[in-house]
Amino acid sequence: MSNPFNNRVFGCVIVKAINANYNADFTHQPRTLSDGTVYATDKALKYTVRNYLVKQYPSEKVFYFKSISDEMQPRSLKETYVKNFGEFPKVDKKEPVKARKIVLENLLKCIDVRLFGGTFAEEGANLSLHGTVQFTHGVNKFVENVIYSEQISSPFRNSNEKSTDSMQTTLGTQFKLKEGHYVHHLSVNPRNLEDMNKAVGNEGLTNDDISKLKEALRNGATFYDSSSKAGVENELLLWVELNKGSKLVLPSFVDLISVNENKEVDLSKIAAILSKENIKKEIKTIEIYLNEAATSVINRPEGSIIFDLN
């Protein structure tokens, strides 16, 4: 039974990090802008969503996620396709589109492709799918950006016999952010993949897809736990769903949110925009998901409905 999701959405996800490293650069430090502001890439948030879906919904296919072969090596793009869908279609020079359609139809069976799109580059099947869900980089909106380092010791000695410390256990350094509240803007436009879906007779984004996406955006960062990610938690999801057919475009919410020294999330600038009559009439619902025992929101938009984060 068809259950398509057709409404456009704007909103944001806030990820909190306390003595943690939500998204490190290649020097293992929290990523920073030129002015010292800490940020995280959109890929970091997408990873938490994919990881959550893989672990919590094993029946769902998640294509763009690392997997290991029997030889203990990461699978290539083509190997991942074969793992999920069987033999790669043969390219017929007389009907070159046929293989592309088979690959496209299979890729659209994957929830992460329906949500985030993806690029598939294999001979005879080069595809670029514009995701229906888009995230911006997450910027720390807390008043401070305090990064610190600490040395850690390995239980093993340096195996390089020529090293001067070959008889000593090795030392390492880890970096953490004292406190951060990363704000990622999000938007959903089901029409982004409309042509691709029509080409293979697919219904596109469904209400079930959106339900799982929202669940992952409320829990994925908290669910993904490691030594560096301990202290990284989902803090808030703001979901502004527009009426069906609305052409309204809203600005990025990243610069409209601040977190003060009392750790209160201030939504006053967003509330001012959403309260305008020409905008208010375009909105179906405003949902805010948070743990009220741990997160305080001030100046929330008029008519917004509060839900528990979990």
C-alpha positions as CSV (number, residue, x, y, z in Angstrom):
1,M,0.0,0.0,0.0
2,S,1.4,3.4,-1.0
3,N,2.3,5.7,1.9
4,P,4.4,8.5,0.3
5,F,5.7,11.5,2.3
6,N,5.3,14.6,0.1
7,N,5.7,17.6,2.5
8,R,8.8,19.7,2.6
9,V,10.5,20.2,6.0
10,F,13.0,22.6,7.6
11,G,14.6,22.2,11.0
12,C,17.8,21.5,12.9
13,V,19.5,18.9,15.0
14,I,21.6,19.9,18.0
15,V,24.3,17.5,19.2
16,K,25.8,18.1,22.6
17,A,29.4,17.1,23.4
18,I,30.8,17.3,27.0
19,N,34.4,16.4,27.4
20,A,34.2,14.6,24.0
21,N,35.2,14.8,20.4
22,Y,32.2,14.6,18.1
23,N,34.0,15.0,14.8
24,A,37.8,15.0,14.7
25,D,40.1,16.2,11.9
26,F,43.1,14.2,10.6
27,T,45.2,15.5,13.5
28,H,42.5,13.9,15.9
29,Q,41.5,17.4,17.2
30,P,37.9,18.7,17.1
31,R,37.5,20.5,13.8
32,T,37.7,24.3,13.9
33,L,37.0,27.2,11.6
34,S,39.6,29.9,11.1
35,D,38.2,32.0,14.0
36,G,38.5,29.0,16.4
37,T,34.8,28.1,16.3
38,V,34.4,24.3,16.6
39,Y,32.3,22.6,13.9
40,A,31.4,19.1,12.6
41,T,30.8,18.0,9.0
42,D,27.4,16.9,7.7
43,K,29.0,13.5,7.2
44,A,29.4,13.0,10.9
45,L,25.6,13.4,11.5
46,K,24.8,11.2,8.5
47,Y,27.1,8.5,9.9
48,T,25.2,8.5,13.2
49,V,21.9,8.1,11.3
50,R,23.2,5.2,9.1
51,N,24.8,3.5,12.1
52,Y,21.5,3.7,14.0
53,L,19.5,2.3,11.1
54,V,22.0,-0.6,10.6
55,K,21.9,-1.6,14.2
56,Q,18.2,-0.9,15.1
57,Y,16.6,-1.9,11.8
58,P,18.6,-4.8,10.3
59,S,15.8,-5.6,7.8
60,E,16.4,-2.2,6.1
61,K,19.1,-2.0,3.5
62,V,21.8,0.7,4.1
63,F,24.1,0.9,1.1
64,Y,26.7,3.6,1.9
65,F,28.0,2.0,5.0
66,K,31.4,0.3,5.6
67,S,31.3,-3.5,5.5
68,I,34.0,-6.1,5.7
69,S,34.6,-9.0,3.3
70,D,35.6,-12.6,4.2
71,E,39.2,-11.5,3.6
72,M,38.8,-8.9,6.4
73,Q,39.0,-6.0,3.9
74,P,36.5,-3.1,3.3
75,R,34.3,-3.9,0.4
76,S,34.5,-1.9,-2.8
77,L,31.5,-0.2,-4.3
78,K,30.8,-3.0,-6.7
79,E,31.3,-5.7,-4.0
80,T,28.8,-3.8,-1.8
81,Y,26.3,-3.9,-4.6
82,V,26.8,-7.7,-5.1
83,K,26.5,-8.3,-1.3
84,N,23.1,-6.5,-1.2
85,F,21.6,-7.4,-4.6
86,G,23.5,-10.3,-6.2
87,E,25.2,-10.3,-9.6
88,F,26.0,-7.0,-11.1
89,P,23.9,-6.5,-14.3
90,K,25.7,-7.1,-17.6
91,V,25.9,-4.0,-19.9
92,D,24.2,-4.5,-23.2
93,K,25.6,-2.1,-25.8
94,K,22.3,-2.2,-27.6
95,E,20.4,-1.3,-24.5
96,P,22.8,0.5,-22.2
97,V,20.1,2.1,-20.2
98,K,18.8,-1.3,-19.0
99,A,21.7,-1.9,-16.6
100,R,21.5,1.6,-15.2
101,K,17.8,1.2,-14.5
102,I,18.4,-2.2,-12.7
103,V,21.1,-0.6,-10.5
104,L,18.9,2.5,-9.9
105,E,15.9,0.4,-8.9
106,N,18.0,-1.6,-6.5
107,L,19.7,1.4,-4.9
108,L,16.3,3.0,-4.2
109,K,15.5,0.0,-2.1
110,C,18.1,1.3,0.4
111,I,16.7,3.7,3.0
112,D,19.9,5.7,3.1
113,V,19.8,6.3,-0.6
114,R,16.1,7.4,-0.4
115,L,17.1,9.8,2.3
116,F,20.6,11.0,1.4
117,G,21.1,10.0,-2.2
118,G,24.6,9.0,-3.3
119,T,27.0,8.6,-6.2
120,F,27.4,5.3,-8.0
121,A,30.3,5.1,-10.4
122,E,30.7,1.8,-12.2
123,E,31.1,1.0,-15.9
124,G,27.7,1.0,-17.5
125,A,25.9,2.5,-14.4
126,N,27.1,5.9,-13.5
127,L,24.5,7.5,-11.3
128,S,24.2,10.7,-9.2
129,L,21.2,10.8,-6.9
130,H,20.3,14.1,-5.2
131,G,19.3,13.3,-1.6
132,T,15.9,14.3,-0.3
133,V,17.4,15.1,3.1
134,Q,20.2,17.6,3.4
135,F,22.3,18.6,6.4
136,T,24.7,21.5,6.8
137,H,27.9,21.4,8.8
138,G,27.2,21.6,12.5
139,V,28.5,24.7,14.3
140,N,29.1,25.0,18.0
141,K,26.8,27.7,19.2
142,F,27.9,27.6,22.9
143,V,29.7,30.7,24.1
144,E,33.0,28.9,24.5
145,N,35.2,26.7,22.3
146,V,37.6,25.2,24.8
147,I,39.7,22.3,23.4
148,Y,42.2,20.4,25.7
149,S,44.6,17.5,25.3
150,E,45.6,14.7,27.5
151,Q,48.3,12.1,27.2
152,I,47.4,8.4,27.3
153,S,49.7,5.4,27.7
154,S,49.6,2.2,25.6
155,P,50.2,-1.2,27.4
156,F,52.6,-2.1,24.6
157,R,56.2,-1.1,23.9
158,N,57.4,0.5,20.7
159,S,58.1,-2.4,18.2
160,N,60.7,-0.3,16.3
161,E,64.0,-1.7,17.7
162,K,65.9,1.4,16.3
163,S,63.8,3.8,18.3
164,T,65.4,5.3,21.5
165,D,62.2,4.4,23.4
166,S,61.9,0.8,22.1
167,M,61.9,-0.6,25.6
168,Q,59.2,1.8,26.8
169,T,55.5,1.6,26.4
170,T,54.2,4.1,23.8
171,L,52.4,7.4,24.6
172,G,49.6,9.0,22.7
173,T,47.6,12.2,22.9
174,Q,43.8,12.6,22.7
175,F,41.9,15.9,22.2
176,K,38.5,16.8,23.5
177,L,36.1,19.7,23.6
178,K,35.2,20.8,27.1
179,E,31.6,21.6,26.0
180,G,29.9,22.1,22.7
181,H,26.4,22.3,21.3
182,Y,26.6,21.6,17.5
183,V,23.7,22.9,15.4
184,H,23.1,21.2,12.1
185,H,20.4,22.7,9.8
186,L,18.3,20.2,8.0
187,S,15.9,20.3,5.0
188,V,13.7,17.6,3.4
189,N,12.4,17.9,-0.2
190,P,10.8,14.7,-1.5
191,R,10.9,16.0,-5.0
192,N,14.7,15.9,-5.2
193,L,14.5,12.3,-6.3
194,E,11.2,12.5,-8.1
195,D,12.5,11.9,-11.7
196,M,14.7,9.0,-10.5
197,N,11.8,7.3,-8.7
198,K,9.5,7.8,-11.8
199,A,12.1,6.2,-14.0
200,V,11.8,2.9,-12.2
201,G,8.2,3.1,-10.9
202,N,9.3,3.7,-7.3
203,E,6.9,5.5,-4.8
204,G,9.8,7.5,-3.3
205,L,10.1,8.7,0.2
206,T,7.6,7.2,2.6
207,N,6.1,8.1,6.0
208,D,7.9,5.1,7.4
209,D,11.2,6.4,6.1
210,I,10.6,9.8,7.8
211,S,9.6,8.1,11.0
212,K,12.9,6.2,11.1
213,L,14.8,9.3,10.1
214,K,13.4,11.3,13.0
215,E,14.0,8.5,15.4
216,A,17.7,8.3,14.3
217,L,18.0,12.1,14.5
218,R,16.8,11.9,18.1
219,N,19.0,9.0,19.2
220,G,21.8,8.2,16.7
221,A,24.6,10.3,18.3
222,T,23.8,9.0,21.8
223,F,23.5,5.5,20.5
224,Y,26.9,5.6,18.8
225,D,29.2,5.1,21.8
226,S,33.1,4.9,21.8
227,S,35.9,6.3,24.0
228,S,36.0,9.5,22.0
229,K,32.3,9.7,21.5
230,A,31.4,9.1,25.1
231,G,29.8,12.4,26.2
232,V,28.3,13.0,22.7
233,E,24.5,13.0,22.9
234,N,21.5,14.1,20.9
235,E,20.1,17.2,22.5
236,L,17.3,18.6,20.4
237,L,15.4,18.1,17.1
238,L,13.4,21.0,15.7
239,W,11.1,19.8,12.9
240,V,9.1,22.5,10.9
241,E,6.9,20.7,8.4
242,L,5.2,22.7,5.7
243,N,1.7,22.3,4.3
244,K,1.4,20.1,1.2
245,G,2.4,22.0,-1.9
246,S,4.0,24.9,0.0
247,K,6.8,26.7,-1.9
248,L,8.1,28.4,1.2
249,V,11.9,28.5,1.6
250,L,13.3,29.2,5.1
251,P,16.9,30.3,5.9
252,S,19.5,28.1,7.7
253,F,18.6,27.8,11.3
254,V,22.3,27.5,12.3
255,D,22.9,31.3,12.7
256,L,19.4,31.7,14.3
257,I,20.2,29.6,17.4
258,S,22.4,30.4,20.4
259,V,23.3,28.6,23.6
260,N,24.0,30.9,26.5
261,E,26.3,30.5,29.5
262,N,23.4,28.9,31.4
263,K,23.2,26.3,28.6
264,E,19.8,27.4,27.5
265,V,18.9,26.9,23.8
266,D,17.5,30.2,22.6
267,L,15.1,30.0,19.7
268,S,13.9,33.6,19.7
269,K,15.2,34.4,16.2
270,I,13.5,31.3,14.7
271,A,10.3,32.2,16.6
272,A,10.4,35.7,15.1
273,I,10.6,34.3,11.6
274,L,7.9,31.6,12.0
275,S,5.5,34.0,13.6
276,K,5.2,36.2,10.5
277,E,1.7,35.8,9.0
278,N,2.9,35.0,5.5
279,I,5.1,32.2,6.9
280,K,2.7,30.9,9.7
281,K,0.0,30.1,7.1
282,E,2.5,27.8,5.2
283,I,3.3,25.7,8.3
284,K,1.6,22.4,9.1
285,T,3.3,21.7,12.4
286,I,6.3,22.7,14.6
287,E,7.7,19.9,16.6
288,I,10.5,20.1,19.2
289,Y,12.0,17.0,20.6
290,L,14.2,17.2,23.8
291,N,14.8,15.8,27.2
292,E,13.3,18.5,29.4
293,A,15.2,17.2,32.4
294,A,18.5,17.9,30.7
295,T,17.8,20.7,28.1
296,S,16.2,24.0,28.6
297,V,14.7,25.9,25.6
298,I,13.7,29.5,25.8
299,N,11.7,31.6,23.4
300,R,10.3,28.7,21.5
301,P,8.1,29.3,18.5
302,E,4.4,30.0,19.0
303,G,2.3,26.8,18.5
304,S,5.3,24.5,18.8
305,I,4.6,21.1,20.3
306,I,7.1,19.5,22.8
307,F,7.9,15.8,22.5
308,D,10.2,13.7,24.6
309,L,13.5,13.1,22.8
310,N,13.3,9.3,23.2
